[in-house]
Amino acid sequence: MTITPEQQLVLELAQYRTPNKEKILELLGQKLDLSEVLGHMTYNRTAGIAYHVLRKISAPFFNREFEMALYLIHQIQALRTNSHKHAVARIAEAMNDSGIPHAFLKGSILANSTYPAGCRISSDIDILLNAGDLTACGDVFRELGFVQGFHDENENVVVPATRRELVNYRMNYGEVVPFRKVVDEPGINLIEIDINFSLDWMPHGTEQAVDNFIRESETYLFSEGQRVSSLPKEYFLAHLCVHLYKEARVITWVEWQRDLGLYKFVDIYGFLTDPQLEIDWVRFEEIIRANNIVEECYYALEYARTFFPVLGDIEAFASALERIRPANTDYLEQVIDGADSSIVYTWKEDLLTRFFDLKRYRSLERLPSLETI
């Protein structure tokens, strides 16, 4: 598993809690292709983190174009996060008033808690919901001016989804077409609400697990006393893992070149290294076993440790990971067809090699089906 100095720098600059100053300065002292580094970080949403890390270690000035790009990204992300935070607060108030059980997920919470300002943005606002509450929830969003449809970037309008598109999303992706609203606020021109009513890519099969998660939701306090419903830390971590797994394991996401976004692994790294959070690993294990998501969580946590070996130094984490390790881990190197799980592909390259290759779909090889063996 050999990676280039440029690739090493990408990973080092993502470790915003535990930066290795000596290693980063040693890498920066080399004649690197900084455009490659910048490209990877921008595509993987870690450029804002990189700027924060450089300032945290008091790195000396070394390249105007590179540092200016990181600075601008960091600044606009701070503005966007603040605008998003206000939107989350408004939506949360409406959801609380409706009485519909729910939980805000992922970036909406993380950007305003475990990350320093400017380091984490969200493309959308994820909310976990029971499938039976979709209609009532949609009414709440429409009252707030949201439209279920697709964003026309050129005209900056939301085009309502057709009935066929609504059905296709739900049946093929285990999702609903997002609710969107055009805005004109600092750093953001569109608010998007992504409803999650399944833990995987299938529309049915995880209803009980979703209900179990939502039942455990608790109130988080944003600044100015805004109340936002989200998940307890062990459930939150489990959902981060399941969501990462869902996208990394399905060939559609590989073809979209969105299966291995580094920020998803940074979310787990940041969560596990947060000094304010102490994960109860016994409870975490109970949760993932009770909801039949052990393989999903092992996948995400094991690969997070591959990206960030420092996680292996957390004794309780390493012990828990060993306890939940499945007997057969072949699936770690496999991708399936979301519409037909009997169609399986295997990777011919290791994780880090394929991560840095956006054309990694070329290194997939279809395995013979059971029927042909």
Phi, psi and chi 1 to 4 in degrees:
 res  aa     phi    psi   chi1   chi2   chi3   chi4
   1 MET       -   74.2 -166.1 -179.8  -65.8      -
   2 THR   -98.7  129.4  -58.1      -      -      -
   3 ILE  -124.0  159.2   59.9  174.9      -      -
   4 THR   -78.1  164.2   67.7      -      -      -
   5 PRO   -58.1  -36.5  -27.9   36.7      -      -
   6 GLU   -61.2  -44.2  -74.2   83.0   -0.1      -
   7 GLN   -68.3  -36.9  -65.9  165.7   -8.3      -
   8 GLN   -59.9  -41.3  -68.9  178.1   46.2      -
   9 LEU   -65.5  -38.6 -175.8   58.4      -      -
  10 VAL   -56.0  -46.1  170.0      -      -      -
  11 LEU   -72.5  -38.7  -61.7 -178.4      -      -
  12 GLU   -63.9  -40.3  -67.9  -68.5  -18.5      -
  13 LEU   -76.7   -3.2  -71.2  176.5      -      -
  14 ALA   -90.9  -12.0      -      -      -      -
  15 GLN   -89.4   77.5  -60.4 -175.4   61.3      -
  16 TYR   -73.8  -17.4   67.5   95.4      -      -
  17 ARG   -92.3  -34.4  -72.6 -158.6 -164.4  -79.2
  18 THR  -128.1   55.7   57.9      -      -      -
  19 PRO   -66.4  139.8   26.4  -35.4      -      -
  20 ASN   -94.1   90.6 -175.0  -25.3      -      -
  21 LYS   -57.6  -45.4  179.6  175.6 -179.3  177.5
  22 GLU   -60.3  -44.6 -178.0  177.6  -23.8      -
  23 LYS   -67.6  -42.4 -179.9   62.3  175.8  178.7
  24 ILE   -62.5  -45.4  -68.0  171.7      -      -
  25 LEU   -67.1  -34.2  -65.5 -178.1      -      -
  26 GLU   -64.8  -42.1 -175.5  -91.7  -40.3      -
  27 LEU   -67.1  -41.7  -72.4  167.8      -      -
  28 LEU   -66.6  -20.8  -69.1  175.4      -      -
  29 GLY   -76.9   -9.3      -      -      -      -
  30 GLN   -90.1  163.1  -58.2  179.4   35.9      -
  31 LYS   -85.4   85.8  -65.6  -66.2 -176.5 -177.8
  32 LEU   -94.2  160.3  -58.3 -177.7      -      -
  33 ASP   -84.9   89.9 -178.1  -12.5      -      -
  34 LEU   -70.3  -20.1  -68.3  177.4      -      -
  35 SER   -67.9  -34.9   64.4      -      -      -
  36 GLU   -66.7  -44.3  178.1 -172.0  -21.1      -
  37 VAL   -60.5  -47.3  176.4      -      -      -
  38 LEU   -62.8  -40.2 -176.4   60.7      -      -
  39 GLY   -61.7  -47.3      -      -      -      -
  40 HIS   -62.6  -42.8  -78.6  -56.9      -      -
  41 MET   -69.2  -38.5  -67.2 -167.9  -55.2      -
  42 THR   -66.7  -45.3  -58.1      -      -      -
  43 TYR   -63.7  -32.8 -165.0   85.4      -      -
  44 ASN   -98.9   13.1  -75.0  -77.1      -      -
  45 ARG    57.9   37.6  -57.0 -169.2 -156.8  176.1
  46 THR  -119.2    8.8   61.3      -      -      -
  47 ALA   -65.6  -39.4      -      -      -      -
  48 GLY   -63.9  -37.8      -      -      -      -
  49 ILE   -63.5  -42.6  -64.9  173.3      -      -
  50 ALA   -59.6  -42.4      -      -      -      -
  51 TYR   -62.1  -43.5 -177.7   78.7      -      -
  52 HIS   -59.5  -43.6  171.0   83.0      -      -
  53 VAL   -64.5  -43.5  168.9      -      -      -
  54 LEU   -60.0  -39.0  -69.8  171.8      -      -
  55 ARG   -73.7  -34.7  -59.7  -70.1   71.6   79.9
  56 LYS   -63.8  -35.9 -176.0  172.8 -176.6  175.0
  57 ILE   -94.9    5.9   66.3  172.3      -      -
  58 SER    54.7   46.1  -59.2      -      -      -
  59 ALA   -65.3  137.1      -      -      -      -
  60 PRO   -70.0  156.9   27.3  -35.4      -      -
  61 PHE   -58.7  136.2  174.6   83.9      -      -
  62 PHE  -138.9  -23.3   58.5   91.2      -      -
  63 ASN  -159.7  117.4 -177.6  -78.0      -      -
  64 ARG   -62.9  -47.9 -176.6 -178.6   67.7  175.7
  65 GLU   -64.5  -42.8  -50.0  -53.6  -28.4      -
  66 PHE   -65.7  -49.4 -176.9   77.4      -      -
  67 GLU   -70.5  -34.9  -64.9 -164.3   60.8      -
  68 MET   -65.0  -41.0  176.8   61.6   76.1      -
  69 ALA   -62.4  -44.7      -      -      -      -
  70 LEU   -63.4  -41.9  -65.0 -174.2      -      -
  71 TYR   -60.4  -47.1  166.9   75.7      -      -
  72 LEU   -64.2  -41.4  -68.5  173.6      -      -
  73 ILE   -63.2  -44.4  -68.8  171.5      -      -
  74 HIS   -60.3  -42.5 -178.3  -90.2      -      -
  75 GLN   -66.7  -46.2  -68.4  -62.8  100.2      -
  76 ILE   -70.1  -31.4 -162.9   65.9      -      -
  77 GLN   -66.9  -35.9  -72.3 -169.6  171.5      -
  78 ALA   -63.9  -41.3      -      -      -      -
  79 LEU   -65.4  -44.4  -68.6  173.1      -      -
  80 ARG   -63.4  -42.7  179.5 -175.6  175.4   90.1
  81 THR   -61.1  -40.8  -62.8      -      -      -
  82 ASN   -65.1  -41.6 -166.3   50.9      -      -
  83 SER   -65.1  -41.9  -65.5      -      -      -
  84 HIS   -63.2  -38.3 -126.1  149.0      -      -
  85 LYS   -60.1  -42.2 -177.9  178.0 -178.0  178.9
  86 HIS   -64.4  -38.2  -66.0  152.3      -      -
  87 ALA   -66.1  -42.9      -      -      -      -
  88 VAL   -59.4  -42.9  169.4      -      -      -
  89 ALA   -62.0  -41.7      -      -      -      -
  90 ARG   -66.7  -43.2  -69.8 -168.2  -64.8  -90.3
  91 ILE   -67.0  -41.1  -63.4  166.4      -      -
  92 ALA   -62.4  -39.9      -      -      -      -
  93 GLU   -62.0  -43.8 -178.4  178.7   16.6      -
  94 ALA   -65.5  -39.7      -      -      -      -
  95 MET   -67.5  -41.0  -71.7  -64.2  -68.8      -
  96 ASN   -62.3  -42.2  -69.1  -23.6      -      -
  97 ASP   -65.1  -31.4  -70.4  -15.3      -      -
  98 SER   -72.6  -26.0   74.6      -      -      -
  99 GLY    79.7    7.5      -      -      -      -
 100 ILE   -77.6  123.7  -60.0  171.4      -      -
 101 PRO   -61.0  134.4  -20.9   34.1      -      -
 102 HIS  -165.3  173.1   67.4  -78.8      -      -
 103 ALA  -153.2  127.7      -      -      -      -
 104 PHE   -75.0  145.9  -77.1   78.7      -      -
 105 LEU  -126.3  166.6  -54.2  166.5      -      -
 106 LYS    51.7 -128.4  -62.1  164.6   50.5 -169.4
 107 GLY   -60.5  -31.5      -      -      -      -
 108 SER   -58.8  -33.0  -61.0      -      -      -
 109 ILE   -91.6  -48.0  -58.6  -63.0      -      -
 110 LEU   -61.8  -40.7  -65.9  175.0      -      -
 111 ALA   -63.0  -21.8      -      -      -      -
 112 ASN  -111.9   17.1  -63.2  -70.6      -      -
 113 SER  -141.6  -72.8   55.5      -      -      -
 114 THR   -81.9  -14.9   65.8      -      -      -
 115 TYR  -104.3  143.1  -79.4   94.3      -      -
 116 PRO   -67.0  155.9  -18.2   31.0      -      -
 117 ALA   -56.6  137.0      -      -      -      -
 118 GLY    88.6   -3.7      -      -      -      -
 119 CYS   -96.5  -26.0  -71.5      -      -      -
 120 ARG  -133.7  129.2  176.4   65.5  156.6   88.8
 121 ILE  -120.7  164.5   59.4  166.6      -      -
 122 SER  -120.7  138.0  -79.9      -      -      -
 123 SER   -79.6  -22.3   58.5      -      -      -
 124 ASP  -151.7 -179.3   52.2   24.3      -      -
 125 ILE  -115.3  110.8  -63.0  170.7      -      -
 126 ASP   -90.9  133.9  -72.6  -86.8      -      -
 127 ILE  -132.5  130.0  -59.1  176.3      -      -
 128 LEU   -88.2  132.3 -172.4   64.6      -      -
 129 LEU  -145.8  145.4 -161.6   73.0      -      -
 130 ASN   -70.4  139.1  -74.4  -51.4      -      -
 131 ALA   -56.3  -33.6      -      -      -      -
 132 GLY   -68.2  -11.9      -      -      -      -
 133 ASP  -102.9    6.3  -68.6  -35.4      -      -
 134 LEU   -59.9  -45.1  -72.6  173.0      -      -
 135 THR   -64.4  -47.8  -61.2      -      -      -
 136 ALA   -62.7  -39.6      -      -      -      -
 137 CYS   -66.4  -40.1 -168.7      -      -      -
 138 GLY   -58.7  -37.6      -      -      -      -
 139 ASP   -63.4  -38.1  -67.6  -21.2      -      -
 140 VAL   -63.1  -44.9  172.5      -      -      -
 141 PHE   -66.8  -39.8  -62.6  151.9      -      -
 142 ARG   -64.8  -33.6  -80.8 -176.9  -82.1  -87.7
 143 GLU   -62.9  -27.9  -77.1  -70.4  -41.7      -
 144 LEU   -86.9    1.1  -66.9  173.3      -      -
 145 GLY    95.4   10.7      -      -      -      -
 146 PHE   -86.1  149.5  -74.3   86.6      -      -
 147 VAL  -123.0  135.1  174.7      -      -      -
 148 GLN   -81.9  104.5 -161.7  170.4   10.8      -
 149 GLY  -176.9 -158.9      -      -      -      -
 150 PHE  -121.5  144.5  -57.0   93.7      -      -
 151 HIS   -86.1  124.3 -174.3 -142.9      -      -
 152 ASP   -89.3  103.7 -177.0  -32.9      -      -
 153 GLU   -62.0  -35.7  -67.3  -80.1   -2.6      -
 154 ASN   -70.7  -42.4  -64.8  -45.4      -      -
 155 GLU   -93.9  -11.5  -59.9  -63.6  -31.6      -
 156 ASN    53.5   54.1 -164.3   28.7      -      -
 157 VAL  -135.2  160.4  -63.3      -      -      -
 158 VAL  -101.4  122.3  176.9      -      -      -
 159 VAL   -94.3  118.1 -179.8      -      -      -
 160 PRO   -56.5  140.3  -24.9   35.6      -      -
 161 ALA   -73.2  147.8      -      -      -      -
 162 THR   -79.1  165.8   64.9      -      -      -
 163 ARG   -59.2  -40.4  175.4   64.3 -179.4  170.1
 164 ARG   -63.7  -41.0 -178.8  175.7 -177.7  177.8
 165 GLU   -66.0  -38.0  -71.7  168.0  -26.7      -
 166 LEU   -62.5  -44.3  -66.6  173.5      -      -
 167 VAL   -68.6  -42.6  172.1      -      -      -
 168 ASN   -60.2  -44.2  179.4   61.4      -      -
 169 TYR   -60.0  -45.4 -110.5   66.3      -      -
 170 ARG   -69.7  -40.0 -173.2  160.7  179.5  174.8
 171 MET   -78.4  -35.5  -64.6  -53.5  -62.0      -
 172 ASN   -97.1  -23.7  -66.8  -32.3      -      -
 173 TYR  -120.5   -2.0  -55.2  119.3      -      -
 174 GLY    63.8   28.5      -      -      -      -
 175 GLU  -136.7  170.0  -59.6  175.8   -9.8      -
 176 VAL  -112.4  154.4  -61.0      -      -      -
 177 VAL   -57.7  128.9  173.1      -      -      -
 178 PRO   -60.8  154.9  -26.0   37.2      -      -
 179 PHE   -92.3  130.6  -71.2   82.2      -      -
 180 ARG  -132.0  151.9  -64.2  177.3  167.0  104.2
 181 LYS  -147.8  124.9  179.8 -179.1  179.2 -180.0
 182 VAL   -74.7  133.5  170.1      -      -      -
 183 VAL  -134.6  170.6  -63.2      -      -      -
 184 ASP  -134.3   81.5 -176.8   14.8      -      -
 185 GLU  -130.2  160.3  -61.8 -178.3   18.5      -
 186 PRO   -53.2  119.6  -28.3   36.6      -      -
 187 GLY    81.1    1.7      -      -      -      -
 188 ILE  -153.0  137.9 -166.8  166.2      -      -
 189 ASN  -120.0    0.1   67.7  -19.5      -      -
 190 LEU  -150.5  130.9 -178.9   77.3      -      -
 191 ILE  -103.5  127.2  -58.0  -66.2      -      -
 192 GLU  -124.9  127.9  178.7  177.8  -45.1      -
 193 ILE  -107.6  121.2  -55.2  174.0      -      -
 194 ASP  -108.9  114.1 -169.1    5.1      -      -
 195 ILE   -86.3  127.5  -62.4  -61.4      -      -
 196 ASN  -108.1  115.7  -64.8 -115.4      -      -
 197 PHE  -119.8    8.2   65.8   92.7      -      -
 198 SER  -141.6  150.3  171.7      -      -      -
 199 LEU   -88.7  -14.9  -69.2 -171.6      -      -
 200 ASP  -124.5 -157.7   60.3   18.8      -      -
 201 TRP   -92.1    1.8   53.1   85.5      -      -
 202 MET  -100.4  144.3  -59.1  -61.4  -69.0      -
 203 PRO   -70.6  -19.0   25.5  -34.4      -      -
 204 HIS  -133.1  154.6  -57.0  -68.1      -      -
 205 GLY   120.9  -22.4      -      -      -      -
 206 THR  -118.6   19.7   63.3      -      -      -
 207 GLU   -58.1  -41.8  -68.8   89.0  -12.5      -
 208 GLN   -66.8  -40.7 -174.6   58.6   58.5      -
 209 ALA   -63.5  -42.7      -      -      -      -
 210 VAL   -59.5  -45.3  168.6      -      -      -
 211 ASP   -63.1  -40.2 -173.4   57.8      -      -
 212 ASN   -59.8  -43.3  -67.4  -18.0      -      -
 213 PHE   -64.6  -49.0  -86.7   52.2      -      -
 214 ILE   -63.4  -36.7  -67.5  175.4      -      -
 215 ARG   -61.0  -26.3  -75.3  177.9 -177.4  -86.2
 216 GLU   -90.7    0.7  -63.2  -66.5  -30.7      -
 217 SER   -59.0  149.7   60.7      -      -      -
 218 GLU  -138.5  167.2   57.5 -172.4   28.5      -
 219 THR   -88.3  129.8  -61.9      -      -      -
 220 TYR  -104.7  142.3  -76.9   55.4      -      -
 221 LEU  -103.0  118.1  -70.3  178.3      -      -
 222 PHE   -83.0  177.6  -84.5   21.5      -      -
 223 SER   -61.9  156.0   59.0      -      -      -
 224 GLU    66.1   20.1  -58.4  173.7   10.1      -
 225 GLY    75.2   14.3      -      -      -      -
 226 GLN   -70.2  134.4  -65.1  127.9  -22.9      -
 227 ARG   -99.4  122.1  -65.9  164.0   41.7 -111.9
 228 VAL  -126.6  127.5  179.2      -      -      -
 229 SER   -83.1  128.0  176.9      -      -      -
 230 SER  -146.0 -166.7 -170.0      -      -      -
 231 LEU  -100.8  148.5  -58.7  172.4      -      -
 232 PRO   -58.4  156.3  -21.8   33.3      -      -
 233 LYS   -56.9  -38.2   55.7 -176.9 -177.7  -68.4
 234 GLU   -68.9  -39.0  -70.8   80.2   15.3      -
 235 TYR   -69.0  -38.7  -80.3   88.5      -      -
 236 PHE   -61.5  -45.8 -160.8  100.4      -      -
 237 LEU   -62.0  -43.4  174.9   60.3      -      -
 238 ALA   -59.7  -40.8      -      -      -      -
 239 HIS   -68.5  -38.8 -176.8  -91.1      -      -
 240 LEU   -56.1  -43.0  -74.8  178.9      -      -
 241 CYS   -65.6  -46.7  -68.5      -      -      -
 242 VAL   -64.5  -41.1  170.4      -      -      -
 243 HIS   -65.4  -42.5 -173.3  -91.8      -      -
 244 LEU   -60.4  -46.1 -175.9  156.0      -      -
 245 TYR   -59.9  -44.5  174.6   88.6      -      -
 246 LYS   -55.7  -39.5  177.6  175.8   81.4  169.1
 247 GLU   -86.0  -30.2  -63.2 -179.6   -9.5      -
 248 ALA   -77.9  -22.6      -      -      -      -
 249 ARG   -99.4   -4.3  -85.5  -86.9  -76.3  161.4
 250 VAL  -110.0  131.5  177.5      -      -      -
 251 ILE   -63.3  -28.1 -166.5  167.4      -      -
 252 THR   -57.9  -42.0  -56.3      -      -      -
 253 TRP   -70.2  -32.3  -71.3   85.9      -      -
 254 VAL   -63.6  -44.5  177.2      -      -      -
 255 GLU   -66.4  -30.9  -67.2  170.3  -18.0      -
 256 TRP   -77.8   -6.1  -72.6  -18.3      -      -
 257 GLN    61.2   38.9  -60.2  175.6  -50.1      -
 258 ARG  -130.2   20.1  -66.4  176.2   57.9 -165.9
 259 ASP   -83.3  -26.3   55.7  -48.2      -      -
 260 LEU  -127.5   46.8  -70.4  177.9      -      -
 261 GLY   -59.9  122.9      -      -      -      -
 262 LEU   -60.6  -32.2 -177.2   58.1      -      -
 263 TYR   -59.8  -27.5   72.8   94.6      -      -
 264 LYS   -67.4  -37.7  -58.2  171.0 -162.1  171.1
 265 PHE   -74.6  -34.2  -64.6   94.2      -      -
 266 VAL   -64.6  -36.1  178.3      -      -      -
 267 ASP   -55.5  -45.5  -78.2  -10.5      -      -
 268 ILE   -68.6  -44.1  -66.5  173.8      -      -
 269 TYR   -57.3  -48.4  155.5   83.0      -      -
 270 GLY   -64.3  -37.7      -      -      -      -
 271 PHE   -65.4  -43.8 -154.5   78.2      -      -
 272 LEU   -75.4  -21.9  -65.0 -178.3      -      -
 273 THR  -102.8    6.9   56.2      -      -      -
 274 ASP   -72.0  118.1 -171.0  -27.2      -      -
 275 PRO   -66.5  -16.6   24.2  -34.2      -      -
 276 GLN   -84.4  -10.1  -57.0  -58.3  -45.3      -
 277 LEU  -113.7  130.7  -64.0  174.8      -      -
 278 GLU  -122.0  102.4  -70.4 -171.5   16.4      -
 279 ILE   -69.1  129.8  -58.5  -62.3      -      -
 280 ASP   -85.2   98.2 -177.9  -23.4      -      -
 281 TRP   -69.3  -27.9  -71.9  104.4      -      -
 282 VAL   -65.6  -44.3  172.3      -      -      -
 283 ARG   -64.8  -41.7 -172.7 -176.1 -173.0 -152.8
 284 PHE   -57.2  -46.4  177.2   78.0      -      -
 285 GLU   -61.6  -42.5  -70.5  177.8   54.1      -
 286 GLU   -60.5  -41.1  -69.2  173.2  -12.5      -
 287 ILE   -64.4  -48.4  -69.6  167.4      -      -
 288 ILE   -73.1  -29.8   65.3  175.7      -      -
 289 ARG   -72.8  -42.3  -67.0 -172.6 -167.8  -77.2
 290 ALA   -64.3  -29.0      -      -      -      -
 291 ASN  -104.7    9.9  -69.1  -76.9      -      -
 292 ASN    57.5   46.9 -164.3   30.9      -      -
 293 ILE  -128.8   31.8   51.4  174.5      -      -
 294 VAL   -66.0  -48.1  174.0      -      -      -
 295 GLU   -61.3  -40.7  -73.3 -166.1   -5.4      -
 296 GLU   -61.8  -45.0  -68.0   88.1  -24.1      -
 297 CYS   -72.3  -37.6  -70.3      -      -      -
 298 TYR   -61.6  -43.4 -179.3   80.8      -      -
 299 TYR   -54.0  -53.4 -178.8  103.6      -      -
 300 ALA   -66.1  -42.5      -      -      -      -
 301 LEU   -71.8  -39.5  -65.2  174.6      -      -
 302 GLU   -65.4  -42.3  178.6   59.3   42.7      -
 303 TYR   -72.9  -30.8  -86.2  176.7      -      -
 304 ALA   -62.7  -38.8      -      -      -      -
 305 ARG   -67.2  -31.2 -177.9  167.8   62.3  170.7
 306 THR   -65.2  -43.4  -59.2      -      -      -
 307 PHE   -69.5  -37.6  -80.7  107.3      -      -
 308 PHE  -128.8   82.8  -55.5  111.4      -      -
 309 PRO   -56.3  -21.5  -26.6   36.5      -      -
 310 VAL   -58.2  -25.5   67.8      -      -      -
 311 LEU   -63.0  -28.9  -67.6  177.5      -      -
 312 GLY   -65.2  -16.9      -      -      -      -
 313 ASP   -79.6  -10.8  -63.9  -24.9      -      -
 314 ILE   -84.2  102.5  -56.4  174.8      -      -
 315 GLU   -57.3  -44.6 -174.0  175.6  -17.8      -
 316 ALA   -64.8  -37.5      -      -      -      -
 317 PHE   -65.5  -48.1  164.0   75.1      -      -
 318 ALA   -61.6  -38.4      -      -      -      -
 319 SER   -67.2  -44.1  -63.8      -      -      -
 320 ALA   -63.0  -39.9      -      -      -      -
 321 LEU   -62.5  -39.3 -164.0   57.0      -      -
 322 GLU   -66.7  -37.1 -172.6   59.8   31.9      -
 323 ARG   -68.6  -31.5  -71.4 -166.0  -61.1  -87.1
 324 ILE   -96.6    3.1   66.7  171.7      -      -
 325 ARG   -60.3  121.5  178.8 -174.7  175.4   90.2
 326 PRO   -65.7  154.2  -19.8   33.0      -      -
 327 ALA   -62.0  -36.6      -      -      -      -
 328 ASN  -116.8  117.7 -173.2  -24.3      -      -
 329 THR  -109.5   18.7   57.3      -      -      -
 330 ASP   -57.4  -32.0  -71.1  -11.5      -      -
 331 TYR   -62.4  -19.2   76.0  102.0      -      -
 332 LEU   -60.3  -28.3  -67.0  174.6      -      -
 333 GLU  -107.9   24.1  -60.6  -60.8  -39.5      -
 334 GLN  -127.0  156.7  -65.2  174.4   -9.9      -
 335 VAL  -131.1  144.1  169.8      -      -      -
 336 ILE  -120.7  164.3   66.7  172.2      -      -
 337 ASP   -83.2  119.8 -172.9  -43.4      -      -
 338 GLY   -59.8  -29.0      -      -      -      -
 339 ALA   -85.3  -19.6      -      -      -      -
 340 ASP  -149.6   95.1 -177.3   -6.6      -      -
 341 SER   -67.3   -7.2   58.9      -      -      -
 342 SER   -77.7  -13.2   69.2      -      -      -
 343 ILE   -91.5  112.1  -60.7  176.7      -      -
 344 VAL  -124.2  139.3 -178.8      -      -      -
 345 TYR  -119.7  152.4  -56.8   82.2      -      -
 346 THR  -123.0  147.1 -173.1      -      -      -
 347 TRP   -81.0  141.8  -69.5  107.5      -      -
 348 LYS   -99.6   -4.1  -65.7 -174.6  -71.5 -176.5
 349 GLU  -122.8  154.1  -57.7  -74.0   -5.9      -
 350 ASP   -72.5  169.8   62.3   74.0      -      -
 351 LEU   -55.9  -54.2  175.5   64.7      -      -
 352 LEU   -67.4  -36.4  -67.1 -175.7      -      -
 353 THR   -61.9  -47.8  -60.6      -      -      -
 354 ARG   -73.3  -29.9   64.1 -178.9 -175.8 -101.8
 355 PHE   -58.6  -42.5  166.3   73.0      -      -
 356 PHE   -82.8    5.3  -76.0  106.3      -      -
 357 ASP  -116.5  104.4  179.7    9.5      -      -
 358 LEU   -69.2  -13.7  -80.9 -179.0      -      -
 359 LYS   -98.2   32.6  -66.4 -176.6  177.9 -179.9
 360 ARG   -63.9  -18.6   51.6 -177.6  165.3  -93.4
 361 TYR   -57.5  -20.8   51.8   80.8      -      -
 362 ARG   -72.3  -16.9  -61.9  177.7  -59.4 -175.4
 363 SER   -98.1   16.1   70.3      -      -      -
 364 LEU   -92.5  140.9  -83.3  175.0      -      -
 365 GLU  -129.0  126.4 -178.1  177.9   83.5      -
 366 ARG   -73.2  133.5 -178.4  169.0  173.8  174.6
 367 LEU   -84.2  149.8  -64.9  176.9      -      -
 368 PRO   -62.1  139.6  -20.1   32.3      -      -
 369 SER   -74.9  160.5   64.0      -      -      -
 370 LEU   -59.3  -31.9  -67.0  176.4      -      -
 371 GLU   -67.2  -26.7  -68.5   79.6    6.2      -
 372 THR   -96.7   -4.7   61.1      -      -      -
 373 ILE   -83.8      -  -66.1  176.9      -      -
